[in-house]
Amino acid sequence: LKMKLTRMLPASCMLLSLMIPQALLAQKPTGSESPSYYNIGGVLSNNESESHFATVIAHLNFDQQYVPRGTTYYDKTIRIDKNPIKTALNVCKHLISRRVYAVVVSHEPTGDLSPAAVSYTSGFYQIPVIGISSREAAFSDKNIHVSFLRTVPPYYHQADVWLEILSHFGYTKVIIIHSSDTDGRAVLGRFQTTSQTNYDDIDVRATVESIVEFEPKLDSFSSYLMDMKTAQSRVYLLYASQEDAYVIFRDAAIHNMTEYGHIWIVTEQALSANNTPTGIIGLKLNNAENETDHIKDAIYILASAIKEMTVNETITEAPKDCDDSGVIWESGKRLFGYLKTRNIRGETGQVAFDDNGDRMYAEYDVINVHENHSFVKVGSFHYDSEKRKMRLKINDSSITWPGNTGKKPEGIMIPTHLKVLTIEEKPFVYARKLLDDEIDCADDEVVCPHFNITNGNEQEYCCKGYCIDLLKALAQRINFTYDLALSPDGQFGHYQLKNHTTGIGTTVKKEWNGLIGELVAERADLIVAPLTINPERAEFIEFSKPFKYQGITILEKKPSRSSTLVSFLQPFSNTLWILVMVSVHVVALVLYLLDRFSPFGRFKLSTTDGTEEDALNLSSAIWFAWGVLLNSGIGEGTPRSFSARVLGMVWAGFAMIIVASYTANLAAFLVLERPKTKLTGINDARLRNTMENLTCATVKGSSVDMYFRRQVELSNIKLMAFIWDSSRLEYEASKDCELVTAGELFGRSGYGVGLQKGSPWTDAVTLAILDFHESGFMESLDKEWIFHGNNAEKSRYPILPPLPRTPERAWPKDKEYIVNRKNNSSGAGKPPPRYMPTYATDVSHLIV
């Protein structure tokens, strides 16, 4: 019957407005000034409210803050009727006929449709209606209730407080349970909209894991509860009537879903059930049933709006003719707009209306059900006048949680069997196909199937390596089991545009692919791979602390060395060679002069007996100097004088130092020579300015790929440098003598374990990794797989081709897709540096 009356009311009220006798009408006066008196109508539920209404109007007339001189307010009240049709007739007969400028309507305890009848009738003539007790969501629809406002918030506004409570306790994943009526669906819509609008930080935003919608007047809720048990979230947000809440709490207790670990946050109606379990948190609207305070707030905010309107424009007199269907009171429409802009401090708190005419800044008490069904206030949601916004305040220590405990539950069921993804990336992950004659992988390997999403085939692979050993250690340390699989598309993951076909056409939106896409879509719980931590990824997934610190570097092929006939001169600079040559001849000349002008040379004693050594001539001196320098035996032509022999000894010492230095440097230059690379590092001018025949590449879908895609465009050329994570490139350079890394590290970061946003495993994984660093376990993995990892590759892990990929993500084989830097301002006619994303799992054969 109630639903039928709801559908009949708009048409019935319109007909009634045309059927009122003409005798009730009076001639509408006209004038250019606003009226000096205003009749305010009241449709109230009892004598006490009517008496209080008249008293408030009387006091209002003496309040100069709201009523200017020369203006008087009068009260016109009627009693609300259980029959909405009679209520509509009484509004026309006793209120509209007396030119009321607004109507304040109460809520009859057993007549839910009566306020709607007042709204339909008054709204037809654009007369503002202020409700003081109606909280149904239907009154927010301005297509039906065109001039309705209310000093109480609708029931579905409790979703705003839910979000604040969830944020306070740090719960980010919830299950919403609501009835299938208008109010229940409005709660869900309000929750989702407010969560996305007001909570920009994805780390604290509450997400709905599951929605449970039930038909009102429940007999049993057990089937819904069984489905809820399979969900991960243990935070339940309940919107239900008192009767339905009784059934839900009864069945939840039977299934042990009101014990510790489960959190119930409910609305006012559900909190009024007489079997609410211990530990439930609910809401209670302040002054919800205090009709007298709401009457005063409604009258005063109305007077405030009328005063503001009279300052800015003229108010025409209100309509007095219910028979005239063409009467539209334009001043009433504008008065409704003024009412929505008012903001006053009233008896029930801060009073203001939103665009739908619903009460803003409504204040709630946060209620906690303690033992023996006692309700205890543990917090409040109130208006902060300094910050001019609502604020939640909760005393955590006074809360009793389900299970009659003071310990806050986690709010989620922590799974112990995880879906783990990885990607082939030597030396961190080696992957090989399981041979036909093999039943299972070796003891040191883990089965890691690859699912081809193109044809639906699954191929068995065996994986081992740095990350696999890390995964085993994590599983043992923090106690979980796992299923391991390879990345479906063989990519780490990058943000890309993707077309979505819907019923209304094709839309384009950005989505993650690769490992990151699987984690964001919650098809995986964990990524254990050389996954670089960067801000783009951290916005959508969680990262543990780095298990390996690294950076980005450049891999090049060593330039070919060309040996020349004069390469033996490389140990010394040209200047030094010239000085040595000059020194040899200067020393020879000085030796000759010293020996020539010494007493033994110039002045010979006549009494000297025997044969005398030949005197040291210039050619002999030069021969002596070269012989000492080259360490050759000298049998004749040595200095005879003491001074010349001293100089010869000094020269011999100098020659010894020169020869020893030359020998040492010659070994370093010719045996341990490190050719210069084409690039000096990321800051090399050739990477920033145009030049010919310089092409750079990286792995498609990697963090480096995302970095360079901000600044590059596509082209086609050869590859000359490879930019990627330093750990992998240093590994490649160590096993291939033709490759070398260039410059210093840049973009320093680390490899981390990837998890879903809000994952309960994040802290445990981080603590375990930190412990591995302290205990030396990570260092042992470095030694085993990075420094001595070549043996494992050569023995059982040949270089495999890239894993199969989806057609829309695979690069065509007949083309190389190269990327050119944008914004080149110089080098006209020369190709700029290029950057190419590649899928190759082995990079050594890419460098030319």
C-alpha positions in Angstrom: 0.0 0.0 0.0 2.8 2.4 0.9 4.5 1.8 -2.5 1.2 2.5 -4.3 0.7 5.7 -2.4 4.2 6.8 -3.3 3.5 6.4 -7.0 0.1 8.1 -6.7 1.1 11.1 -4.6 2.5 13.4 -7.3 -0.5 13.1 -9.5 -3.0 13.2 -6.6 -1.5 16.3 -5.1 -1.6 18.1 -8.4 -5.3 17.3 -8.8 -6.0 18.3 -5.3 -4.4 21.7 -5.9 -6.9 22.3 -8.7 -9.9 21.1 -6.7 -9.6 23.5 -3.8 -12.8 25.8 -3.8 -12.4 29.2 -5.3 -13.9 30.6 -2.0 -10.6 30.0 -0.3 -8.8 32.4 -2.7 -8.1 36.0 -2.2 -6.9 38.7 -4.5 -3.0 38.7 -4.7 -1.7 42.1 -3.9 1.1 43.5 -5.9 3.8 46.0 -5.1 7.4 46.9 -5.8 8.6 46.4 -2.2 9.1 43.3 -0.2 6.3 42.4 2.2 6.4 43.7 5.7 5.2 40.4 7.2 5.9 36.8 6.4 3.7 33.8 7.3 5.8 30.7 8.1 3.8 27.4 7.9 4.4 24.4 10.1 3.2 20.9 9.6 4.0 19.3 13.0 3.4 16.1 14.8 2.2 17.1 18.3 0.9 20.0 20.4 4.3 20.5 22.1 5.9 21.1 18.7 3.2 23.5 17.6 3.5 25.5 20.9 7.3 25.6 20.5 7.0 26.7 16.9 4.9 29.7 17.9 7.3 30.6 20.7 10.3 30.6 18.4 8.5 32.8 15.9 7.6 35.3 18.7 11.3 35.4 19.9 12.5 35.8 16.4 10.6 39.0 15.9 12.8 40.6 18.6 16.1 39.4 17.2 17.4 42.3 15.1 20.3 40.1 13.8 17.7 38.1 11.8 14.7 40.4 11.5 15.1 44.0 10.4 12.8 46.8 11.6 9.5 46.9 10.0 9.4 43.1 9.4 7.2 40.7 11.3 6.9 36.9 11.2 3.7 35.0 11.9 3.2 31.3 12.5 0.6 29.2 10.7 0.6 25.6 11.8 -1.4 22.4 11.2 -1.2 18.9 12.6 0.3 16.3 10.3 -2.0 13.5 9.3 -1.2 9.8 8.8 -3.1 10.0 5.5 -0.9 11.8 3.0 -3.8 12.9 0.9 -5.5 14.6 3.9 -2.1 16.2 4.7 -1.9 17.6 1.1 -5.5 19.0 1.4 -4.7 20.6 4.7 -1.6 22.3 3.3 -3.6 23.9 0.5 -6.6 24.8 2.7 -4.8 26.1 5.8 -1.3 27.2 4.7 -1.0 28.1 1.0 -4.3 30.0 1.2 -2.7 32.1 4.0 0.3 33.0 1.8 3.0 31.1 3.6 6.5 31.9 2.4 8.0 28.6 3.6 6.8 25.4 5.4 8.6 23.5 8.2 7.5 19.9 8.2 7.9 17.2 10.9 7.7 13.4 10.6 4.7 11.6 11.9 5.9 8.4 13.6 3.7 6.0 11.6 3.0 8.1 8.5 6.2 8.0 6.4 4.6 9.5 3.3 3.1 12.6 4.9 6.3 14.8 4.5 6.4 13.7 0.9 2.8 15.0 0.4 3.8 18.4 1.9 6.9 18.5 -0.4 4.9 17.7 -3.5 2.2 20.2 -2.8 4.4 23.1 -1.8 7.0 22.3 -4.4 4.4 22.6 -7.1 4.3 26.4 -6.3 8.1 26.6 -5.5 7.4 27.2 -1.8 10.5 26.1 0.1 9.9 23.2 2.6 12.3 22.5 5.4 12.1 19.0 6.9 13.2 18.4 10.4 13.0 14.6 10.7 12.8 13.0 7.2 16.0 11.2 6.3 15.1 9.0 3.4 17.3 9.2 0.3 14.3 10.0 -2.0 14.1 13.6 -0.6 17.6 14.3 -2.2 16.1 13.9 -5.7 15.5 17.5 -6.8 13.6 16.3 -9.9 10.8 15.2 -7.5 11.3 17.3 -4.3 12.2 20.5 -6.1 12.1 22.8 -3.1 12.8 20.5 -0.2 15.6 21.0 2.4 16.2 19.4 5.7 18.0 20.1 8.9 18.8 16.4 9.4 21.2 14.4 7.1 19.9 11.5 5.0 20.8 8.1 6.2 23.2 7.5 3.3 25.5 10.4 4.5 26.7 8.0 7.2 29.0 6.6 4.5 31.1 9.8 5.0 31.7 8.8 8.6 32.5 5.2 7.6 35.3 6.5 5.5 36.8 8.6 8.3 36.6 5.6 10.7 38.3 3.3 8.1 41.0 5.9 7.6 41.5 6.3 11.3 42.0 2.6 11.8 44.0 2.0 8.6 41.5 -0.4 7.0 41.7 -0.3 3.2 39.7 -3.2 2.0 36.0 -3.7 3.0 32.8 -5.6 2.3 29.7 -3.5 2.0 26.4 -5.1 3.0 23.2 -3.2 2.1 19.6 -3.6 1.4 18.4 -3.4 -2.2 16.1 -0.4 -1.5 16.8 3.2 -2.5 18.6 4.1 0.7 20.8 1.0 0.7 22.0 1.7 -2.8 22.5 5.3 -2.0 24.8 4.4 0.8 26.9 2.3 -1.6 27.0 5.1 -4.2 28.0 7.7 -1.6 30.7 5.5 -0.2 32.3 4.8 -3.6 32.0 8.4 -4.9 33.4 10.0 -1.7 36.2 7.5 -1.5 37.4 8.3 -5.0 36.9 12.1 -4.7 38.2 12.9 -1.2 40.9 10.2 -0.8 43.4 10.8 -3.5 46.2 8.9 -1.8 45.7 5.3 -3.0 47.6 4.1 0.1 44.8 5.2 2.4 41.8 4.9 0.1 39.3 2.2 1.1 38.4 -0.2 -1.7 35.3 -2.4 -1.9 36.3 -6.0 -2.2 32.8 -7.3 -2.3 29.2 -6.0 -2.3 26.5 -8.0 -0.7 23.0 -6.8 -1.6 19.9 -8.4 0.0 16.2 -8.0 -0.2 14.6 -6.4 2.8 12.6 -8.5 5.3 15.2 -11.3 5.5 14.5 -14.7 6.8 18.1 -16.0 6.6 21.5 -14.5 5.8 23.6 -17.6 6.0 24.2 -18.1 2.3 25.6 -14.6 2.0 27.8 -15.2 5.0 29.3 -18.3 3.5 30.4 -16.3 0.4 31.8 -13.6 2.6 34.0 -16.1 4.3 36.0 -16.7 1.1 36.9 -13.0 0.8 40.1 -11.5 2.1 38.5 -8.6 3.9 37.2 -9.0 7.4 35.8 -5.4 7.7 32.0 -5.4 7.2 30.0 -2.1 6.6 26.4 -2.8 7.2 23.3 -0.7 6.2 20.1 -2.5 7.2 16.9 -1.9 9.0 16.5 -2.9 12.6 14.6 -6.1 11.6 17.1 -7.1 9.0 20.1 -6.3 11.2 18.6 -8.7 13.8 18.7 -11.6 11.3 22.2 -10.7 10.0 23.7 -10.6 13.5 21.9 -13.8 14.5 23.3 -15.8 11.5 26.8 -14.1 11.8 27.0 -15.3 15.4 26.1 -18.9 14.3 29.0 -18.8 11.7 31.4 -17.3 14.3 31.7 -14.1 12.3 31.3 -11.9 15.3 34.4 -13.2 17.0 37.9 -11.7 17.1 39.3 -10.9 13.6 35.9 -9.6 12.3 35.1 -5.9 12.3 31.5 -4.7 12.0 30.8 -1.0 11.4 27.1 -0.3 11.2 24.6 2.5 10.7 22.1 3.9 13.2 19.2 1.6 12.2 21.4 -1.6 12.5 22.8 -0.4 15.9 19.2 -0.4 17.3 18.8 -4.2 16.9 18.5 -5.9 20.2 21.1 -8.6 19.5 24.1 -6.4 18.4 27.2 -8.4 19.2 30.0 -7.2 21.5 32.6 -5.1 19.6 30.4 -3.6 17.0 31.0 0.1 16.1 28.0 2.2 15.1 26.9 5.7 14.7 24.3 7.9 16.4 23.2 11.3 15.1 23.3 14.0 17.7 19.9 15.6 18.3 18.3 13.2 15.9 15.0 13.1 17.9 15.1 16.6 19.4 12.3 18.2 17.3 12.3 21.5 19.2 15.9 22.3 18.4 15.4 21.4 14.7 12.4 23.7 14.6 14.4 26.6 15.9 17.3 26.0 13.5 14.9 25.7 10.6 13.1 29.0 11.4 16.3 30.9 12.0 18.1 29.8 8.9 14.9 30.7 7.0 14.9 34.2 8.5 18.6 34.6 7.6 17.9 33.7 4.0 14.9 36.1 3.7 16.9 38.9 5.2 19.7 38.3 2.8 17.3 38.2 -0.1 15.5 41.4 0.8 18.8 43.2 0.7 19.6 42.1 -2.8 16.2 41.9 -4.5 12.4 42.4 -4.0 10.4 39.4 -2.7 7.0 39.1 -4.3 4.1 37.8 -2.3 3.6 34.1 -1.9 0.9 32.3 -3.9 -2.6 32.0 -2.5 -4.3 30.0 -5.2 -4.2 26.2 -5.2 -6.6 26.1 -8.1 -4.4 28.0 -10.5 -2.0 25.4 -11.9 -0.1 28.1 -13.8 1.1 30.0 -10.7 4.9 29.6 -10.3 6.3 31.7 -7.5 9.7 32.9 -8.9 10.7 34.5 -5.6 10.2 31.1 -4.0 12.7 29.5 -6.4 15.3 32.2 -5.6 14.6 31.9 -1.8 15.4 28.2 -2.1 18.7 29.2 -3.6 19.4 31.7 -0.8 18.6 29.0 1.7 21.3 26.7 0.2 23.9 29.4 0.7 23.3 30.1 4.3 25.5 28.8 7.1 24.7 29.5 10.7 25.5 28.1 14.1 22.3 26.6 15.6 21.1 24.5 18.4 22.0 21.3 16.5 25.4 22.4 15.4 26.6 24.1 12.3 23.6 24.3 9.9 24.1 24.4 6.2 22.7 22.7 3.1 24.4 21.1 0.0 23.2 21.4 -3.6 20.5 18.7 -2.9 19.2 20.6 0.1 20.6 18.0 2.5 22.1 18.9 5.9 25.8 19.4 6.0 28.1 19.3 9.0 25.8 16.9 10.9 27.5 15.6 14.0 27.5 12.0 15.1 28.6 10.0 18.2 30.7 6.9 17.6 29.2 4.1 19.7 30.9 0.9 20.7 28.9 -2.1 22.0 30.5 -3.5 25.1 29.7 -6.6 27.1 26.1 -7.1 28.3 24.8 -5.0 25.4 25.9 -1.7 26.8 26.4 1.2 24.5 29.6 3.3 25.1 30.5 6.5 23.3 34.1 6.1 22.2 34.4 9.1 19.8 32.6 11.8 17.9 32.4 13.2 14.4 32.0 16.9 14.9 32.5 20.3 13.2 35.9 22.0 13.8 35.1 25.7 13.7 38.8 26.6 13.4 39.5 24.5 10.3 35.9 24.8 9.1 35.5 21.1 8.4 34.4 17.9 10.0 36.8 16.1 12.3 36.7 12.5 13.7 38.0 11.9 17.2 38.2 8.4 18.6 39.6 7.1 21.9 41.2 3.9 20.8 41.9 2.6 24.3 38.2 2.6 25.2 37.2 0.4 22.3 36.2 -3.2 22.9 36.6 -5.3 19.7 34.8 -8.5 18.7 35.9 -11.3 20.9 35.7 -8.9 23.9 39.3 -7.8 23.5 41.1 -4.5 23.4 43.5 -5.5 20.5 42.6 -4.1 17.2 42.1 -6.8 14.5 44.1 -6.6 11.2 40.9 -6.4 9.2 41.9 -9.0 6.6 42.4 -12.7 6.4 46.1 -13.1 5.7 46.5 -15.9 3.0 49.3 -18.4 3.5 49.4 -19.7 -0.1 50.5 -17.0 -2.5 50.6 -16.7 -6.2 54.1 -15.5 -7.1 55.3 -14.2 -10.5 58.8 -13.9 -11.9 60.5 -13.2 -15.2 63.5 -14.8 -16.9 66.4 -12.5 -16.2 69.9 -13.9 -15.9 71.5 -14.3 -13.4 68.5 -13.6 -11.2 66.2 -16.1 -12.8 67.3 -18.9 -15.2 64.4 -20.6 -17.0 64.5 -23.8 -19.0 61.8 -25.9 -20.6 61.0 -29.1 -18.8 62.2 -31.9 -21.0 59.9 -34.6 -22.3 61.6 -37.4 -20.4 61.7 -35.4 -17.2 58.9 -35.9 -14.6 59.8 -33.0 -12.4 62.4 -30.3 -12.0 65.7 -30.8 -10.1 65.9 -30.4 -6.4 67.5 -26.9 -6.7 64.8 -25.8 -9.2 61.2 -24.7 -8.9 58.4 -25.4 -11.4 57.5 -22.1 -13.0 54.9 -22.6 -15.8 54.3 -20.1 -18.5 50.7 -19.5 -19.6 50.3 -18.3 -23.2 47.3 -16.0 -23.1 47.1 -16.0 -26.9 46.3 -19.7 -27.4 45.6 -20.7 -23.9 48.5 -23.2 -23.8 50.7 -23.8 -20.7 54.3 -24.8 -20.9 56.3 -26.2 -18.0 59.5 -24.4 -17.2 62.1 -25.0 -14.4 63.5 -21.9 -12.7 66.5 -21.3 -10.5 68.7 -18.4 -9.7 69.3 -15.5 -7.3 65.6 -14.6 -7.0 64.5 -18.2 -6.7 66.8 -18.7 -3.7 65.5 -15.5 -2.2 61.9 -16.7 -2.7 62.7 -20.0 -0.9 64.3 -18.1 2.0 61.3 -15.7 2.3 58.8 -18.6 2.3 60.7 -20.4 5.0 61.3 -17.3 7.1 57.8 -15.8 7.1 55.9 -19.1 6.7 54.0 -19.2 3.4 53.6 -21.6 0.5 53.5 -20.5 -3.1 52.8 -21.3 -6.7 55.4 -19.8 -9.1 54.8 -18.7 -12.7 56.5 -16.7 -15.4 55.2 -13.4 -16.6 52.4 -14.1 -19.2 53.7 -11.5 -21.7 57.4 -11.6 -20.7 57.5 -8.0 -19.6 58.2 -6.2 -16.4 55.3 -3.8 -17.0 54.7 -0.3 -18.2 51.7 2.0 -18.5 50.1 1.9 -21.9 47.0 3.0 -23.7 44.5 0.2 -24.4 41.2 0.2 -26.2 38.1 -1.0 -24.4 34.9 -1.8 -26.3 31.7 -1.2 -24.5 28.0 -0.9 -25.4 28.3 2.8 -26.1 31.5 2.6 -28.2 35.3 2.2 -27.8 37.1 4.0 -25.0 40.8 4.4 -24.5 42.4 4.1 -21.0 45.8 3.5 -19.6 46.6 0.2 -18.1 49.6 -1.7 -16.8 50.8 -4.8 -18.5 53.5 -7.3 -17.6 54.2 -8.2 -14.0 52.9 -5.0 -12.7 49.6 -5.4 -14.5 49.1 -8.9 -13.0 49.7 -7.5 -9.5 47.4 -4.5 -10.0 44.6 -6.7 -11.4 45.1 -8.9 -8.2 45.9 -12.0 -10.3 49.1 -12.3 -8.3 50.1 -11.7 -4.7 53.9 -11.3 -5.1 56.6 -10.5 -7.6 60.0 -11.9 -6.9 62.2 -10.7 -9.8 64.8 -8.0 -10.5 62.0 -5.4 -10.3 63.3 -1.9 -10.1 61.7 0.4 -7.5 60.5 3.6 -9.1 57.8 6.2 -8.4 55.5 5.2 -11.3 55.2 1.7 -10.1 55.1 2.6 -6.4 51.9 4.6 -7.1 50.0 1.4 -7.9 51.8 -1.4 -6.0 53.7 -1.9 -2.7 57.5 -2.5 -2.6 59.6 -4.1 0.0 62.9 -2.6 1.0 65.5 -3.3 -1.7 67.1 -6.7 -1.7 69.8 -5.4 -4.0 71.0 -1.9 -4.6 72.0 -0.9 -8.1 71.7 1.7 -10.8 71.6 2.2 -14.5 74.6 2.0 -16.7 75.5 1.7 -20.4 76.9 -1.4 -22.1 79.1 -1.0 -25.2 81.2 -3.2 -27.4 85.0 -2.6 -26.8 86.6 -0.6 -29.6 89.0 -2.7 -31.6 92.6 -2.1 -30.7 95.0 -1.1 -33.5 98.7 -1.8 -32.7 101.3 0.4 -34.5 105.0 0.3 -34.9 105.5 3.0 -32.4 103.1 1.5 -29.8 106.3 0.7 -27.7 106.5 4.5 -27.1 103.1 4.6 -25.2 104.5 4.1 -21.7 106.1 7.6 -21.8 104.7 10.8 -23.1 106.4 12.6 -26.0 107.9 15.2 -23.8 109.6 12.6 -21.6 111.0 10.9 -24.6 112.5 14.1 -25.9 114.0 14.9 -22.5 115.6 11.5 -22.3 117.1 11.9 -25.7 118.5 15.3 -24.9 119.8 14.1 -21.5 121.8 11.3 -23.1 123.7 13.7 -25.3 124.1 16.4 -22.7 125.6 13.9 -20.3 127.9 12.6 -23.0 129.1 16.1 -23.8 129.7 16.9 -20.1 131.6 13.7 -19.6 133.9 14.5 -22.5 134.6 18.0 -21.2 135.3 16.9 -17.7 137.6 14.2 -18.8 139.3 16.5 -21.4 140.1 19.3 -19.1 141.1 17.3 -16.1 144.8 17.0 -15.1 144.9 13.5 -16.5 143.8 14.6 -19.9 145.1 18.1 -20.6 148.3 18.1 -18.5 150.1 14.8 -18.8 153.1 14.1 -16.4 156.3 13.5 -18.2 157.5 11.0 -15.7 154.5 8.7 -16.2 155.6 5.2 -16.9 153.9 2.5 -18.9 151.2 2.5 -21.5 148.4 5.0 -20.9 144.7 4.4 -21.6 143.4 6.2 -24.6 141.9 9.5 -23.8 138.0 9.8 -23.7 137.0 11.4 -26.9 133.4 12.7 -27.8 132.3 9.6 -29.6 133.4 7.4 -26.8 131.5 9.6 -24.3 128.3 9.3 -26.4 128.8 5.5 -26.6 129.3 5.4 -22.8 126.1 7.4 -22.1 124.0 5.1 -24.4 125.6 2.0 -23.0 124.7 2.9 -19.5 121.1 3.8 -20.4 120.5 0.6 -22.3 122.4 -1.5 -19.8 124.9 -2.9 -22.3 128.5 -3.9 -21.4 131.2 -1.2 -21.8 134.7 -2.5 -22.1 136.6 0.6 -23.1 136.3 4.3 -23.4 135.4 5.0 -19.7 136.1 8.3 -17.9 139.4 8.6 -16.2 138.9 11.7 -14.1 137.2 11.6 -10.7 134.6 14.2 -11.6 133.6 12.4 -14.8 133.3 9.1 -13.0 131.0 10.6 -10.4 128.8 12.0 -13.2 128.8 8.6 -14.8 127.6 7.0 -11.6 124.7 9.5 -11.3 123.8 8.9 -14.9 123.8 5.1 -14.3 121.3 5.6 -11.3 119.1 7.7 -13.5 119.2 5.2 -16.3 118.1 2.4 -13.9 115.0 4.4 -12.8 114.1 5.2 -16.4 114.4 1.6 -17.6 112.5 0.2 -14.6 109.6 2.7 -15.1 109.4 2.0 -18.8 109.3 -1.8 -18.3 106.5 -1.5 -15.7 104.4 0.9 -17.8 104.9 -1.2 -20.9 103.3 -4.2 -19.3 100.3 -2.1 -18.2 99.8 -0.5 -21.6 100.2 -3.5 -23.8 98.9 -6.3 -21.6 96.2 -4.7 -19.4 95.1 -2.0 -21.8 91.4 -0.9 -21.4 90.2 0.7 -24.6 88.2 3.9 -24.2 84.5 3.6 -24.7 82.5 5.6 -27.1 80.4 7.1 -24.2 81.7 8.5 -20.9 78.3 8.1 -19.2 74.8 9.4 -19.1 76.0 13.0 -19.2 78.0 12.4 -22.4 77.3 15.3 -24.8 76.7 12.7 -27.6 73.6 11.5 -25.7 72.1 15.0 -25.5 73.2 16.4 -28.9 72.7 15.1 -32.4 75.4 12.9 -33.9 75.6 10.1 -36.5 75.5 6.4 -35.9 74.7 6.4 -32.2 71.8 4.1 -31.2 70.9 3.2 -27.6 68.5 0.5 -26.5 66.9 -0.9 -23.3 64.5 -3.7 -22.3 60.9 -3.1 -23.4 58.6 -2.6 -20.4 61.4 -2.1 -17.9 61.8 0.9 -15.6 64.5 2.3 -17.9 62.1 2.0 -20.8 59.6 4.1 -18.9 62.3 6.7 -18.1 63.4 7.2 -21.7 59.9 7.1 -23.2 59.2 10.5 -21.6 61.7 12.0 -24.0 62.0 9.9 -27.1 60.2 9.0 -30.3 60.4 6.0 -32.8 62.9 5.6 -35.7 64.9 2.9 -37.4 68.7 2.3 -37.1 71.4 0.0 -35.7 72.1 -0.6 -32.0 75.4 0.7 -30.6 74.8 1.1 -26.8 72.5 -0.7 -24.4 71.1 1.1 -21.3 69.8 -1.1 -18.4 70.3 -2.1 -14.8 73.9 -2.2 -13.8 73.7 -5.6 -12.1 72.7 -7.3 -15.4 75.0 -5.4 -17.6 78.0 -5.9 -15.3 77.2 -9.6 -15.4 77.1 -9.6 -19.2 80.4 -7.7 -19.4 82.0 -10.2 -17.1 81.2 -13.2 -19.3 81.9 -11.5 -22.6 85.3 -9.9 -23.1 84.0 -7.9 -26.1 81.6 -5.9 -23.9 82.4 -3.1 -21.5 80.3 -0.8 -19.3 80.7 3.0 -19.8 80.7 5.7 -17.3 79.5 5.9 -13.8 76.1 4.6 -12.4 73.2 7.0 -12.7 69.6 6.7 -11.6 70.6 4.8 -8.5 67.8 2.6 -7.1 67.2 -1.0 -6.0 65.4 -4.2 -6.7 62.4 -4.9 -4.5 59.7 -7.5 -4.0 56.4 -6.3 -5.4 53.2 -6.7 -3.5 49.6 -5.6 -3.9 48.5 -2.3 -2.4 47.7 -2.8 1.2 49.1 -6.3 1.3 49.4 -7.8 4.8 52.7 -9.4 3.8 54.5 -6.1 3.1 56.0 -5.5 6.5 56.9 -9.2 7.0 58.7 -9.3 3.6 60.6 -6.1 4.4 61.7 -7.2 7.8 62.9 -10.5 6.4 64.9 -8.8 3.7 66.5 -6.5 6.2 67.4 -9.5 8.3 68.9 -11.2 5.3 71.2 -8.2 4.7 72.4 -8.2 8.3 73.1 -11.9 8.4 75.1 -11.9 5.1 72.6 -14.1 3.2 72.2 -11.5 0.4 76.0 -11.3 0.1 76.2 -15.1 -0.3 73.6 -14.9 -3.1 75.7 -12.3 -4.9 78.8 -14.5 -4.7 76.9 -17.6 -5.9 74.9 -16.2 -8.7 76.4 -12.9 -9.9 80.1 -13.4 -9.4 80.2 -17.1 -10.1 77.0 -17.6 -12.0 78.4 -18.6 -15.4 78.8 -22.3 -14.6 75.1 -22.7 -14.0 74.2 -21.1 -17.3 76.7 -23.1 -19.3 75.7 -26.4 -17.8 72.0 -26.6 -18.1 70.6 -23.2 -19.1 71.3 -22.4 -22.7 70.3 -19.0 -24.1 66.6 -19.4 -24.8 64.6 -17.3 -27.2 62.1 -14.8 -25.7 59.0 -16.4 -24.3 55.9 -16.3 -26.4 53.9 -13.1 -26.2 50.6 -11.8 -27.2 50.3 -10.5 -30.8 49.4 -7.0 -29.8 52.4 -6.8 -27.6 55.0 -8.5 -29.8 57.3 -6.5 -32.0 57.3 -7.4 -35.7 60.3 -9.4 -36.8 60.9 -7.6 -40.0 61.5 -4.2 -38.3 63.5 -2.8 -35.5 61.7 -0.1 -33.6 64.1 2.6 -32.6 63.4 5.7 -30.6 64.7 9.1 -31.4 65.1 11.9 -28.9 62.7 14.8 -29.3 63.4 18.5 -29.4 66.6 18.4 -31.4 67.7 21.9 -32.1 71.0 21.3 -33.9 72.7 19.0 -36.4 70.4 19.5 -39.3 70.5 16.6 -41.6 72.1 14.3 -39.0 70.1 11.6 -37.2 69.9 12.1 -33.5 70.8 9.5 -30.8 68.4 6.6 -30.9 66.8 4.5 -28.2 65.3 1.0 -28.9 63.2 -1.1 -26.6 63.9 -4.8 -27.0 62.6 -8.1 -25.7 65.9 -10.0 -25.8 66.8 -12.0 -22.7 70.4 -12.1 -23.7 71.9 -8.7 -24.6 75.4 -9.7 -25.6 74.5 -10.4 -29.3 72.7 -7.1 -29.7 75.7 -4.8 -29.5 77.3 -4.1 -32.8 
